[in-house]
């Protein structure tokens, strides 16, 4: 497992996002924020663009070749992975930027479709989106309907109020505690069932779960005293703790790759895999991660359908 830490000084883009999160609610599912070419003031990656990888582009399904558009589902309100630029509806963060790099490698336009995390897989099944870049962990259950290509490595983290009044030092201390989760998250759907089994075996109470549509809402519940802790993706909670003196991260653990998800029947996995292979070897990929202090989350192998 790789260790993870944010840079001591985060980019100004992220600092302004903290103010945005206090007033910005999640946009309705299906609102699109079109991607502009790399480097544009709105919607671009802000790093050197990638040349089209013709071999990857040739593998695109005919429908995408014709439209030259990829509809990409991504949540929001979760810096540094995905959030709106200050005062705009333009999506930025590691996930939108990686999606745009994939689009550049394939020679197509990327349209970001803002969606609640738990609505993404149903939306892909209903052909509302072509793919998702949303820090989604490839699990065996998800792989029943989606193909995945690894693009990043992240962990889970436990956030607590400053001073950790409940003494929650790791996942073994969650029994009976009031814990906040992102609806549909890996932590909720995969980790919690095994944690509850361990609690029962030890004669302790089960975790008291509260679900939220974005991690910002869970952090608000934590700071208002309605939760004892939040269990979510480490980049999001590390960033939140760097911006909010009321909370701290008690533990970071379970680092594993996350993947771009595409419907199995779409025929997109070969082209996306070839594109991502080029993306992760590029200087642009390293620079995108560096914008958000996530260099240590880089991977070197865009594995296909590697279940976690």
N, C-alpha and C positions, 0 to 999 in steps of 0.2 A: 504494500500500500504506500502511496506517496503522501508525504505530509502536505498540509495546505495552509497557506496564510495569505492574507491580503497585504498589498503594499502599505507601508506606513502612511504614505501620502497618496490618496486616491485622486483620479482625474477630476477636474472641475465639473465635468459632465455628470458625474455620479453625486457630487456634493449637492448640486442643485436638485437632484432627484429626491432627496430626503424631504424637501419642502413640498414637492409635488405629491408625495404619497399621503400627506395629511389631508389633501383636498380632492384627490383624483380617485373616482370610483372606477371599477372595471367596466369597460365599454360593452354594450350588448354584443352577444355572439353574432359574428357575421359581418361586423364593420370592417371594411378593408382599409389598409393604409398602404398605398402602392409604393413599391420600392423604386428609388431613383438610382441612376448609375453611381458607382462607387465614387466617393469624394464630394457629391452634391451636398448642399447645406442641409437638406432634409431627406431622410430615407436611405442615405448611402452608408458605407462602412467607414468612410473617413481614412482609409488606408489604400495603398496602391492596388489597383484593380488586377484581376486575373485574366489571362488570355483564355479564349474558348478552347476547351479540350475537345477536339473534334471527335475523337474516338468515343468519348462519353456522350457527346451530343447525338452521335449517330445511333446510340442505343435507346434514345427516348422513344416512348410510344408515339404513334402517328398523331394522336390527338394533341399532345403537347407540342410536337413539331409544328403543327398547324396553328395553334393558338399562340405559341411562344410565350406562354405564361404558366407559372407555377403558383398555385394558391396554397399558402403555407399557414397552418393554424398555430398560433402562439398565444399563451396567456399574457397578462400584463401585471403591473403594480408589484414587481418583484426584482428590484435592482440587486445585483448587477446583471442578472441573466436576461431580463426583459422589462422594459418600462417606457413610458412616453417621454420624449424630450420636453423640457420645461416649456409650458405654455402652448404646446402643440398636441396633435394626435399622431405624430410621427414616432414609430416604434424604434427603440434602440436597445442595446445590450448585447451580450454574447450570442444569444440565440437568433435574434433577427439578423445580426451581422454574419453569422455563419451561414444562415439561409441565403443571404445575398451573395456570399462567396460561391455557394453551390450554384446559384443562378448564373453568376458570371462564368463559371467553368462550363456550364451547359449552354450558354448563349441565349438564355431566356430571361424574361422579366419576372421578378418575385413580387407577388402581392401578399402582404401580411394580413391575415384574417384573425382578428382578436377573438379569442374563445376561452371560456372557462375550462380548466384542465380536464374536468370529468366529462365534458361534452365533446372532446376532441375525437376520441375513437368512434363514437356514434356518428359524428360529422364526417369523418373519413369514409365510414361505411355507407353514408347517404350521398357520397360524392359532392359534398359541400367544399371539401378541401382535397388537394392532391397529396400533401404530406404534412408532417409536423416536425418542428425543431423546438422542443419544449422541455429539455432535460428529462425525457421519458426513459426510464430504465427498461431494457428489454427483459421481460419476464416470460416464462413459458405460457402463461395465460394470455398475455398480450400478443405473443407470437402466434397464437391460433388464428388471428385476423390480420396482423400486420407483419411486414418484413422490417428489420431494423439494420441500420448501418451505424457503427460507433463513430462518434465525433468529438467526444470530450470525456473527461473523468472527473467526477465530483463525489463528495461524501455526504453523510448525514450529520446533523449537529443538534445539540440540545441547548436551547436558550432558556435562561432563567432570570428572574429579577436580580438587580445588582446586589451582591452580597450573598446570593443563593440561600435565602432564608429557609427553604425546605430541605436543603442539604442534598440536592439531586446531583450526584457526581457522574452517573453513567446511566445506561438504559436499564440496568438491573434495579434502579431505585424508582422506577416509574409506577410500580404497583400501587393502586389506590389513589394515584395523583391525578389532578385535572390537567389533561394534556391537549394542546391544540395541534391540529393537522390540516394540511391542504386536502380537500376532498379528492379522492381518487389517487392520492400519492402512493409512492412505493412504501413510504414509512407506514402509512395507514393500512394498506392492503396486504403487504408482505411482512413487515416487521411486527406489527401489533399482535396478530394472532399467535405468533411464537412467543412474544413477551407475555401475553395473557396465560398461555400454557405454563410458562415458568412461574408466574405469580400463583396460579392455582396449585401447582406442585409444591410450592413453598408455604401453602396455606395463607396466602395474602390476597387482598382484594384485587379485582381486575382494574385495568386502567380506565379512568373516566374520560371518554373521548369527546372532544368538541371539534366539529368540522367547519372549515372556512373555504370560501371560493378563491381567496388569495392570501398569501402569507402576511401581507400588511394587516389584514383584519385579525389574524391570530396574534400578531405582535401587539396590536392595540388591546386585545383582551388580556394579554399577559401584563402589560403595563398598568391596566386598570384593576388588577387584582382578581380577575375572573378565572385565570388559569395559574397553575403552578409552573408550567413549562410549555415550550413549543418544540416539537420535533419536526424538522424540515431539512431541505437541502442546505449544505454547509455554506456555499457562496452567499446565499440570501441572508442567512442568520449572521454570518460573520460581518457582512456589510451593515446589516441593521444594528449590530452591536457597536460598530465603529461610529455610527451616526447618532445613536441613542444612549445617553449615559445611564438610563434607567435599567438597561439589560446587559447581560454578559453571556458568553458562550461557555457552558460548563464542560462540554466534551464534543469532539469531532471524531468521526469514525466511519467505517464501512465504505471506503473509497472504491468506486467501480465505474466502468464506462456507462454513458447514456447514449442513446441512438436516435438518429433520424428515422421516423416511422412512416411507411408508405403501405397502402392496402395491398394485400397479397395478389389480388387479381389485376392490379393496375399495370403491372409490367415495368414499374419505375425502378425497382431495386437495382438492376444492373447498371443503369445510367447514373443513378445517385451514388452507387458504390464507386464507380469509376471516377466520378466527379470529386467525391470526398477524398479518394486516394490522392488526387492532385492537390486538393485544398490543403490537407494536413501536412503536405510536404512543402508548402509555399511560405514565403516570407509574410504574406498577407495574413495567414492564419495566426502566426505568432504575434503579429502586431495587433490583430483584433483582440486576442486574449490579453495582451499587455495593456490595452486601453482600460480594461476593467480589473487589473491586478490578478488575473487568473492564469498566468504563465504556467504554473505548476499543474494545471488541469489539462495541458496538451497531451495528446496521444500520438503514437507513431504508426498505428495499424488500424485502418478502417474496416474492422471485422464485420462480417455479415451474419446476422441471426445467432449471436453469441449470448445465450440466456444467462441472466444473473440470478 
